[in-house]
Amino acid sequence: MKERNANKKIKKKSPLRFFKPALLLIAGILAIIIIRDRFFPQKTVAIVHNNQNTTNIEYVLTDKKVGIYNVDTSQFRLEDVERMIDEADGVIFAGGNDFDPSLYGGEPDLVEDYSREDDEKSLGIFTYAIEKNKPILGICRGMQLMNIYYGGSLYDDIKTQYSTEIIHRGEGKTFAYHSVNIRDGSYLKEIIGENQIEVNSFHHEGIRKLADGLDVSAESPDGLIEAIENPYYPYMIGVQWHPEASYSDDEYSKRIFDDFIRKLK
């Protein structure tokens, strides 16, 4: 019996046994991070618009794993929107209808659909977003909103009041396409990295008098302002074109959204 016991091999315990709990813990943490980033976005953006199709903007944010508050000013009270702005990490003021020309001394016969109630609500939301120091990206109407908020004015109809040299909206209210010249020294130039790019265009209004305190960052070849920025605010840029519509196949559109998302708080 003693001889048999002596011949038994003694199992040595692997030193790896001390590392297994730590390895399992690390694997669990990595799994949680992957699930969190995939299914539970860490940042949220409020998209403010008035009864517009925001599918393209939603696609961009979803692609970047950013959460969304879809804020239709025609459907929400200002108090409700303010709560969403509080929780959002940034705000996109999207495209939409014309503005009430009485807001900036315009010509009522030249504007198309507008709602004074929605305009005032948009201005109230813009004011609140600034009070909360939220990063702001303005697209088309959103850029014009910035200008009106700070005291600027608009051309009510570019073809009638400014120029027909460049087509800024296609026949039958379709996209047109033209180049824009980006100003050296602008923040937009830092984002884009080029002096000139091609953009889509879908607007018949445009900035007439630039508000004090805002800078021009891009113009179309006919001299119309195509992008603006506020150098005195942590992050506020506006573009007259629609980068969300060309996001899938345009590197410069991606750079605009990538930069905005990087600046979310």
LOGU-959222 format. One line per field, with one value per residue: residue number from 1; residue in three letters; z negated, x, y negated of N, C-alpha, C in turn. Coordinates in steps of 0.02 Angstrom, whole numbers. Example, Ala and Ser with C-alpha at 12.3 -4.5 7.8 and 13.67 -1.06 7.14 Angstrom:
BEGIN
nr	c(1	2)
rest	c(ALA	SER)
nzz	c(-390	-354)
nxx	c(660	642)
nyy	c(284	112)
cazz	c(-390	-357)
caxx	c(615	684)
cayy	c(225	53)
czz	c(-390	-394)
cxx	c(660	645)
cyy	c(165	-2)
END
This chain:
BEGIN
nr	c(1	2	3	4	5	6	7	8	9	10	11	12	13	14	15	16	17	18	19	20	21	22	23	24	25	26	27	28	29	30	31	32	33	34	35	36	37	38	39	40	41	42	43	44	45	46	47	48	49	50	51	52	53	54	55	56	57	58	59	60	61	62	63	64	65	66	67	68	69	70	71	72	73	74	75	76	77	78	79	80	81	82	83	84	85	86	87	88	89	90	91	92	93	94	95	96	97	98	99	100	101	102	103	104	105	106	107	108	109	110	111	112	113	114	115	116	117	118	119	120	121	122	123	124	125	126	127	128	129	130	131	132	133	134	135	136	137	138	139	140	141	142	143	144	145	146	147	148	149	150	151	152	153	154	155	156	157	158	159	160	161	162	163	164	165	166	167	168	169	170	171	172	173	174	175	176	177	178	179	180	181	182	183	184	185	186	187	188	189	190	191	192	193	194	195	196	197	198	199	200	201	202	203	204	205	206	207	208	209	210	211	212	213	214	215	216	217	218	219	220	221	222	223	224	225	226	227	228	229	230	231	232	233	234	235	236	237	238	239	240	241	242	243	244	245	246	247	248	249	250	251	252	253	254	255	256	257	258	259	260	261	262	263	264	265)
rest	c(MET	LYS	GLU	ARG	ASN	ALA	ASN	LYS	LYS	ILE	LYS	LYS	LYS	SER	PRO	LEU	ARG	PHE	PHE	LYS	PRO	ALA	LEU	LEU	LEU	ILE	ALA	GLY	ILE	LEU	ALA	ILE	ILE	ILE	ILE	ARG	ASP	ARG	PHE	PHE	PRO	GLN	LYS	THR	VAL	ALA	ILE	VAL	HIS	ASN	ASN	GLN	ASN	THR	THR	ASN	ILE	GLU	TYR	VAL	LEU	THR	ASP	LYS	LYS	VAL	GLY	ILE	TYR	ASN	VAL	ASP	THR	SER	GLN	PHE	ARG	LEU	GLU	ASP	VAL	GLU	ARG	MET	ILE	ASP	GLU	ALA	ASP	GLY	VAL	ILE	PHE	ALA	GLY	GLY	ASN	ASP	PHE	ASP	PRO	SER	LEU	TYR	GLY	GLY	GLU	PRO	ASP	LEU	VAL	GLU	ASP	TYR	SER	ARG	GLU	ASP	ASP	GLU	LYS	SER	LEU	GLY	ILE	PHE	THR	TYR	ALA	ILE	GLU	LYS	ASN	LYS	PRO	ILE	LEU	GLY	ILE	CYS	ARG	GLY	MET	GLN	LEU	MET	ASN	ILE	TYR	TYR	GLY	GLY	SER	LEU	TYR	ASP	ASP	ILE	LYS	THR	GLN	TYR	SER	THR	GLU	ILE	ILE	HIS	ARG	GLY	GLU	GLY	LYS	THR	PHE	ALA	TYR	HIS	SER	VAL	ASN	ILE	ARG	ASP	GLY	SER	TYR	LEU	LYS	GLU	ILE	ILE	GLY	GLU	ASN	GLN	ILE	GLU	VAL	ASN	SER	PHE	HIS	HIS	GLU	GLY	ILE	ARG	LYS	LEU	ALA	ASP	GLY	LEU	ASP	VAL	SER	ALA	GLU	SER	PRO	ASP	GLY	LEU	ILE	GLU	ALA	ILE	GLU	ASN	PRO	TYR	TYR	PRO	TYR	MET	ILE	GLY	VAL	GLN	TRP	HIS	PRO	GLU	ALA	SER	TYR	SER	ASP	ASP	GLU	TYR	SER	LYS	ARG	ILE	PHE	ASP	ASP	PHE	ILE	ARG	LYS	LEU	LYS)
nzz	c(0	-42	53	173	150	147	276	340	439	396	415	481	440	552	582	646	592	502	579	651	594	607	746	789	733	804	933	915	888	1011	1093	1044	1076	1217	1242	1185	1266	1387	1374	1284	1300	1259	1272	1309	1425	1458	1587	1661	1743	1860	1894	1990	2098	2021	2044	2107	2026	1907	1947	1962	1828	1763	1828	1772	1646	1557	1448	1470	1460	1532	1577	1617	1647	1667	1596	1462	1300	1243	1115	1103	1202	1150	1044	1114	1179	1068	1036	1150	1239	1337	1470	1622	1737	1856	2033	2111	2118	2190	2107	2009	2087	2018	1910	1943	2022	2154	2321	2334	2447	2515	2446	2402	2332	2159	1979	1850	1718	1707	1744	1638	1535	1576	1565	1428	1384	1436	1363	1236	1253	1270	1144	1069	1116	1222	1354	1521	1679	1829	1964	2124	2109	1974	1970	2015	1911	1808	1854	1855	1719	1661	1713	1851	2028	2165	2340	2417	2532	2634	2775	2815	2739	2733	2824	2977	3019	2962	2937	2803	2760	2834	2977	2943	2808	2773	2739	2775	2838	2797	2782	2632	2555	2433	2295	2252	2092	2026	1914	1977	2084	2019	1987	2114	2197	2327	2461	2547	2578	2645	2624	2577	2606	2545	2531	2526	2458	2379	2290	2265	2196	2094	1926	1790	1711	1760	1873	2045	2124	2243	2417	2563	2741	2791	2689	2584	2413	2343	2234	2057	1900	1722	1639	1506	1428	1350	1441	1591	1745	1910	2060	2226	2316	2330	2242	2189	2290	2380	2312	2319	2430	2436	2386	2323	2268	2170	2090	2034	1950	1870	1802	1729	1647	1573	1489	1401	1239)
nxx	c(42	95	193	121	59	169	207	113	79	107	-2	38	-8	-62	20	-56	-180	-197	-215	-331	-458	-436	-421	-547	-623	-575	-614	-752	-773	-733	-831	-945	-915	-915	-1048	-1113	-1067	-1118	-1257	-1305	-1296	-1173	-1174	-1289	-1392	-1494	-1607	-1669	-1810	-1940	-2068	-2004	-1921	-1806	-1729	-1604	-1511	-1531	-1485	-1347	-1310	-1347	-1262	-1144	-1163	-1233	-1354	-1526	-1634	-1779	-1837	-1974	-2030	-2161	-2232	-2198	-2201	-2114	-2060	-2050	-1956	-1845	-1811	-1764	-1655	-1576	-1535	-1469	-1312	-1272	-1334	-1422	-1480	-1592	-1640	-1784	-1941	-1970	-1930	-2032	-2044	-2056	-1976	-1850	-1864	-1905	-1975	-2139	-2207	-2119	-2081	-2104	-2187	-2215	-2209	-2247	-2259	-2184	-2061	-2032	-2026	-1916	-1815	-1821	-1778	-1651	-1593	-1598	-1513	-1392	-1380	-1358	-1239	-1217	-1142	-1166	-1234	-1284	-1392	-1436	-1587	-1557	-1433	-1473	-1557	-1464	-1406	-1516	-1549	-1441	-1460	-1451	-1500	-1604	-1602	-1754	-1788	-1674	-1656	-1736	-1693	-1554	-1456	-1443	-1339	-1283	-1363	-1462	-1562	-1642	-1753	-1926	-1908	-1789	-1628	-1486	-1317	-1159	-999	-912	-815	-695	-646	-482	-409	-527	-630	-698	-615	-512	-579	-620	-507	-480	-480	-585	-739	-864	-1038	-1207	-1363	-1506	-1605	-1695	-1690	-1567	-1420	-1421	-1382	-1248	-1246	-1180	-1032	-1030	-936	-895	-870	-874	-912	-1017	-975	-1041	-1037	-1126	-1160	-1113	-1075	-1056	-984	-967	-849	-839	-903	-905	-930	-998	-1059	-1121	-1193	-1248	-1281	-1326	-1253	-1290	-1361	-1268	-1183	-1151	-1067	-973	-826	-801	-922	-932	-827	-874	-980	-910	-823	-913	-972	-862	-849	-954	-1024)
nyy	c(61	-62	-72	-84	-207	-287	-285	-362	-505	-672	-803	-958	-1123	-1245	-1401	-1494	-1494	-1594	-1705	-1691	-1739	-1878	-1892	-1851	-1954	-2066	-2030	-2033	-2169	-2226	-2171	-2234	-2367	-2360	-2322	-2432	-2540	-2500	-2484	-2580	-2738	-2861	-2998	-3131	-3216	-3355	-3379	-3514	-3573	-3625	-3536	-3454	-3333	-3239	-3130	-3104	-3172	-3103	-2979	-3003	-3033	-2915	-2827	-2869	-2827	-2909	-2974	-3033	-3173	-3213	-3360	-3435	-3590	-3624	-3534	-3526	-3604	-3750	-3736	-3597	-3570	-3635	-3552	-3442	-3500	-3526	-3396	-3356	-3344	-3426	-3534	-3529	-3641	-3624	-3620	-3701	-3790	-3957	-4114	-4225	-4377	-4497	-4486	-4529	-4639	-4614	-4575	-4534	-4484	-4404	-4291	-4116	-3978	-4004	-4016	-4117	-4084	-3964	-4018	-4107	-4015	-3940	-4036	-4056	-3930	-3929	-4033	-3975	-3864	-3929	-3991	-3878	-3842	-3751	-3655	-3707	-3674	-3740	-3715	-3764	-3834	-3839	-3904	-4030	-4063	-4085	-4205	-4294	-4292	-4361	-4486	-4507	-4512	-4446	-4399	-4391	-4325	-4257	-4258	-4365	-4475	-4474	-4394	-4301	-4231	-4117	-3963	-3930	-3850	-3715	-3695	-3667	-3653	-3577	-3501	-3601	-3622	-3686	-3772	-3822	-3949	-3939	-4032	-4082	-4062	-4043	-3946	-3845	-3818	-3752	-3635	-3582	-3593	-3633	-3755	-3770	-3689	-3576	-3591	-3543	-3628	-3709	-3820	-3975	-4089	-4195	-4254	-4425	-4550	-4529	-4482	-4578	-4524	-4397	-4291	-4275	-4121	-4053	-4076	-4080	-4078	-4192	-4279	-4266	-4234	-4082	-4008	-4028	-4080	-4090	-4171	-4202	-4114	-3952	-3841	-3862	-3848	-3877	-3816	-3843	-3746	-3568	-3457	-3335	-3272	-3233	-3155	-3016	-2996	-3097	-3167	-3290	-3328	-3230	-3270	-3388	-3344	-3253	-3338	-3418	-3320	-3278	-3386	-3379	-3392)
cazz	c(0	-45	116	223	136	163	349	366	458	360	462	464	454	600	555	680	554	466	627	683	573	635	817	796	716	861	989	899	897	1083	1121	1023	1116	1286	1242	1171	1324	1443	1363	1240	1319	1204	1285	1337	1461	1473	1654	1657	1810	1861	1938	2046	2099	1995	2050	2124	1966	1861	1972	1945	1756	1747	1853	1725	1580	1517	1435	1505	1442	1592	1549	1665	1610	1675	1556	1392	1266	1230	1051	1117	1240	1105	1007	1160	1189	1007	1037	1211	1237	1391	1505	1693	1762	1923	2085	2100	2154	2187	2047	2014	2107	1971	1860	1964	2067	2223	2365	2326	2511	2545	2407	2414	2270	2096	1919	1800	1655	1710	1745	1571	1495	1597	1535	1357	1374	1450	1304	1180	1268	1256	1071	1043	1144	1262	1421	1568	1751	1866	2033	2165	2066	1911	1978	2019	1843	1772	1877	1831	1646	1644	1741	1923	2070	2220	2404	2417	2592	2664	2846	2823	2703	2731	2885	3009	3044	2935	2920	2734	2752	2900	2997	2907	2740	2770	2724	2824	2816	2816	2738	2582	2539	2361	2277	2211	2023	1995	1882	2028	2123	1979	1993	2183	2222	2398	2476	2586	2584	2676	2576	2601	2589	2546	2493	2566	2415	2363	2246	2297	2151	2043	1858	1756	1669	1799	1927	2106	2134	2312	2463	2630	2789	2802	2630	2532	2354	2342	2168	2007	1835	1667	1607	1435	1395	1351	1505	1628	1816	1951	2132	2264	2352	2290	2239	2173	2351	2418	2263	2337	2482	2440	2329	2289	2226	2112	2045	1997	1897	1825	1759	1682	1598	1527	1443	1356	1169)
caxx	c(0	139	230	75	51	231	212	64	106	78	-22	60	-57	-36	23	-107	-243	-202	-232	-396	-510	-422	-436	-620	-647	-558	-658	-819	-773	-731	-897	-991	-899	-938	-1122	-1133	-1054	-1159	-1329	-1322	-1254	-1148	-1189	-1356	-1400	-1562	-1616	-1725	-1836	-2012	-2107	-1961	-1895	-1737	-1703	-1533	-1472	-1536	-1441	-1279	-1299	-1350	-1200	-1092	-1184	-1254	-1426	-1562	-1698	-1807	-1876	-2016	-2056	-2233	-2263	-2178	-2200	-2046	-2036	-2031	-1894	-1791	-1789	-1724	-1592	-1537	-1506	-1429	-1242	-1264	-1396	-1421	-1538	-1596	-1675	-1856	-1978	-1946	-1944	-2077	-2001	-2059	-1923	-1789	-1880	-1906	-2032	-2185	-2229	-2067	-2068	-2150	-2220	-2182	-2251	-2218	-2257	-2125	-2000	-2019	-2005	-1847	-1772	-1819	-1736	-1582	-1573	-1587	-1454	-1335	-1376	-1332	-1172	-1216	-1115	-1221	-1223	-1342	-1395	-1484	-1627	-1521	-1383	-1510	-1580	-1408	-1398	-1573	-1543	-1392	-1479	-1440	-1560	-1602	-1635	-1815	-1785	-1609	-1663	-1767	-1659	-1481	-1423	-1460	-1275	-1278	-1428	-1458	-1613	-1662	-1823	-1969	-1882	-1743	-1559	-1438	-1249	-1110	-941	-906	-746	-688	-599	-423	-413	-591	-631	-721	-556	-478	-618	-622	-439	-477	-502	-647	-772	-930	-1091	-1276	-1395	-1579	-1632	-1708	-1671	-1496	-1400	-1413	-1337	-1220	-1251	-1118	-1005	-1022	-887	-907	-819	-875	-956	-1022	-940	-1077	-1027	-1176	-1132	-1131	-1059	-1039	-964	-964	-784	-843	-942	-864	-937	-1058	-1048	-1180	-1182	-1310	-1296	-1352	-1202	-1321	-1386	-1211	-1139	-1130	-1016	-934	-780	-805	-983	-915	-783	-915	-1015	-860	-798	-966	-981	-805	-856	-1010	-1003)
cayy	c(0	-120	-76	-112	-279	-322	-290	-410	-570	-728	-857	-1026	-1176	-1294	-1470	-1535	-1495	-1658	-1758	-1678	-1787	-1944	-1888	-1850	-2021	-2110	-2011	-2058	-2242	-2239	-2155	-2288	-2427	-2348	-2325	-2501	-2582	-2478	-2490	-2635	-2795	-2901	-3068	-3142	-3279	-3377	-3405	-3562	-3588	-3636	-3492	-3434	-3265	-3241	-3061	-3104	-3191	-3047	-2926	-3023	-3026	-2844	-2798	-2889	-2802	-2967	-2973	-3086	-3202	-3243	-3415	-3471	-3648	-3629	-3482	-3529	-3668	-3773	-3707	-3528	-3571	-3655	-3493	-3401	-3535	-3514	-3329	-3347	-3365	-3475	-3549	-3544	-3677	-3597	-3658	-3709	-3842	-4026	-4152	-4283	-4433	-4553	-4477	-4563	-4694	-4588	-4585	-4478	-4455	-4362	-4231	-4060	-3956	-4020	-4018	-4162	-4047	-3920	-4059	-4131	-3958	-3924	-4087	-4041	-3871	-3951	-4071	-3929	-3824	-3972	-3998	-3815	-3834	-3690	-3659	-3719	-3669	-3763	-3691	-3800	-3878	-3845	-3957	-4093	-4076	-4117	-4274	-4333	-4298	-4412	-4551	-4512	-4508	-4397	-4409	-4351	-4283	-4272	-4273	-4431	-4529	-4471	-4376	-4236	-4205	-4048	-3933	-3906	-3799	-3692	-3700	-3620	-3646	-3521	-3520	-3626	-3608	-3737	-3774	-3875	-3967	-3940	-4085	-4067	-4087	-4025	-3880	-3797	-3798	-3701	-3573	-3557	-3586	-3651	-3823	-3768	-3624	-3574	-3578	-3544	-3692	-3702	-3877	-4034	-4145	-4195	-4309	-4491	-4586	-4484	-4510	-4596	-4472	-4335	-4294	-4236	-4070	-4029	-4112	-4052	-4122	-4255	-4321	-4254	-4201	-4011	-3979	-4078	-4053	-4137	-4161	-4219	-4061	-3892	-3805	-3881	-3858	-3867	-3807	-3852	-3683	-3512	-3404	-3271	-3241	-3207	-3124	-2948	-2992	-3159	-3170	-3355	-3325	-3189	-3308	-3436	-3309	-3225	-3391	-3436	-3265	-3280	-3442	-3369	-3392)
czz	c(0	20	170	213	156	238	380	381	420	411	437	483	498	570	588	641	517	513	657	659	603	710	830	782	775	920	978	909	971	1115	1104	1065	1187	1290	1231	1233	1383	1434	1320	1254	1259	1211	1319	1367	1471	1544	1653	1728	1805	1915	2000	2041	2078	2000	2063	2065	1915	1882	1953	1871	1734	1769	1806	1653	1531	1509	1463	1465	1505	1569	1605	1629	1616	1630	1481	1364	1250	1166	1061	1154	1195	1064	1051	1173	1128	1011	1098	1201	1292	1428	1579	1710	1836	1971	2070	2141	2152	2119	2061	2029	2059	1916	1878	2014	2140	2260	2361	2391	2541	2507	2422	2347	2208	2040	1867	1733	1653	1709	1675	1524	1512	1566	1459	1341	1385	1391	1246	1190	1254	1180	1039	1074	1187	1329	1472	1640	1786	1939	2069	2123	1999	1913	1980	1951	1802	1790	1852	1755	1626	1677	1815	1962	2127	2285	2402	2477	2631	2737	2858	2796	2708	2800	2912	3037	3024	2918	2850	2717	2821	2914	2962	2837	2732	2754	2786	2796	2841	2767	2685	2567	2464	2342	2234	2142	1989	1961	1932	2070	2085	1986	2062	2210	2295	2406	2513	2587	2620	2623	2611	2577	2597	2505	2542	2525	2401	2319	2287	2257	2098	1976	1829	1710	1703	1854	1986	2113	2204	2352	2529	2680	2804	2741	2574	2474	2349	2275	2121	1943	1784	1629	1532	1394	1400	1415	1538	1701	1854	2024	2168	2302	2303	2288	2223	2236	2392	2374	2286	2385	2488	2377	2289	2246	2163	2063	2004	1938	1846	1776	1707	1627	1549	1474	1396	1285	1134)
cxx	c(43	174	186	66	112	237	162	97	69	63	3	7	-26	-35	-29	-171	-253	-225	-302	-450	-500	-439	-511	-650	-635	-604	-729	-825	-774	-798	-948	-979	-925	-1014	-1146	-1125	-1098	-1232	-1351	-1276	-1235	-1163	-1258	-1360	-1474	-1563	-1678	-1746	-1910	-2045	-2067	-1941	-1821	-1703	-1627	-1489	-1473	-1490	-1368	-1265	-1301	-1287	-1142	-1109	-1200	-1330	-1459	-1624	-1724	-1857	-1912	-2049	-2132	-2270	-2249	-2185	-2127	-2018	-2013	-1964	-1835	-1766	-1746	-1656	-1547	-1500	-1462	-1358	-1225	-1329	-1382	-1485	-1541	-1633	-1749	-1885	-1943	-1961	-1996	-2034	-2003	-2006	-1860	-1801	-1881	-1970	-2080	-2208	-2180	-2053	-2120	-2182	-2180	-2234	-2217	-2211	-2195	-2060	-1982	-1997	-1933	-1798	-1766	-1775	-1663	-1554	-1555	-1525	-1390	-1325	-1344	-1264	-1165	-1181	-1172	-1197	-1288	-1338	-1451	-1524	-1592	-1467	-1417	-1537	-1526	-1403	-1455	-1568	-1496	-1404	-1466	-1505	-1549	-1625	-1696	-1818	-1722	-1615	-1690	-1723	-1583	-1450	-1449	-1397	-1265	-1348	-1422	-1513	-1638	-1736	-1865	-1945	-1841	-1673	-1524	-1369	-1202	-1051	-949	-832	-740	-632	-541	-432	-478	-585	-653	-662	-516	-513	-610	-552	-429	-501	-569	-674	-838	-982	-1159	-1308	-1470	-1609	-1645	-1698	-1596	-1479	-1388	-1363	-1313	-1223	-1183	-1096	-997	-970	-911	-852	-820	-926	-961	-989	-976	-1073	-1077	-1143	-1159	-1116	-1038	-1017	-961	-898	-784	-882	-901	-869	-1003	-1039	-1113	-1160	-1248	-1329	-1317	-1301	-1232	-1345	-1330	-1162	-1110	-1072	-973	-892	-787	-868	-969	-872	-823	-950	-966	-835	-850	-973	-922	-812	-917	-985	-1023)
cyy	c(-62	-129	-107	-186	-318	-332	-339	-476	-625	-783	-924	-1077	-1229	-1364	-1516	-1541	-1561	-1715	-1750	-1726	-1856	-1946	-1888	-1919	-2068	-2094	-2036	-2133	-2260	-2225	-2209	-2350	-2419	-2354	-2396	-2544	-2564	-2494	-2549	-2694	-2838	-2975	-3074	-3212	-3293	-3406	-3449	-3581	-3604	-3595	-3472	-3361	-3267	-3172	-3060	-3123	-3134	-2990	-2941	-3010	-2953	-2808	-2812	-2867	-2858	-2963	-3035	-3107	-3237	-3296	-3453	-3529	-3656	-3579	-3489	-3600	-3686	-3742	-3635	-3525	-3589	-3596	-3448	-3433	-3525	-3447	-3316	-3373	-3415	-3483	-3562	-3580	-3662	-3643	-3662	-3765	-3910	-4056	-4207	-4344	-4492	-4546	-4516	-4619	-4675	-4604	-4526	-4446	-4406	-4297	-4178	-4041	-3977	-4021	-4062	-4126	-4001	-3960	-4083	-4074	-3938	-3973	-4076	-3981	-3888	-3989	-4025	-3886	-3864	-3981	-3935	-3797	-3770	-3702	-3663	-3713	-3690	-3742	-3728	-3849	-3890	-3898	-4025	-4113	-4110	-4191	-4319	-4345	-4354	-4480	-4560	-4507	-4459	-4429	-4364	-4303	-4303	-4293	-4344	-4487	-4529	-4456	-4309	-4204	-4132	-4025	-3903	-3857	-3780	-3702	-3648	-3606	-3582	-3547	-3548	-3612	-3663	-3735	-3828	-3886	-3976	-3988	-4059	-4098	-4070	-3957	-3827	-3774	-3745	-3633	-3541	-3546	-3604	-3723	-3824	-3696	-3632	-3556	-3573	-3610	-3686	-3759	-3935	-4098	-4141	-4255	-4372	-4533	-4537	-4519	-4526	-4539	-4405	-4345	-4252	-4184	-4040	-4070	-4073	-4100	-4188	-4301	-4310	-4215	-4129	-3977	-4035	-4043	-4109	-4127	-4174	-4167	-3996	-3851	-3823	-3893	-3845	-3861	-3812	-3789	-3628	-3455	-3336	-3234	-3210	-3169	-3057	-2946	-3055	-3166	-3234	-3359	-3285	-3229	-3359	-3402	-3280	-3278	-3412	-3382	-3263	-3334	-3434	-3363	-3328)
END
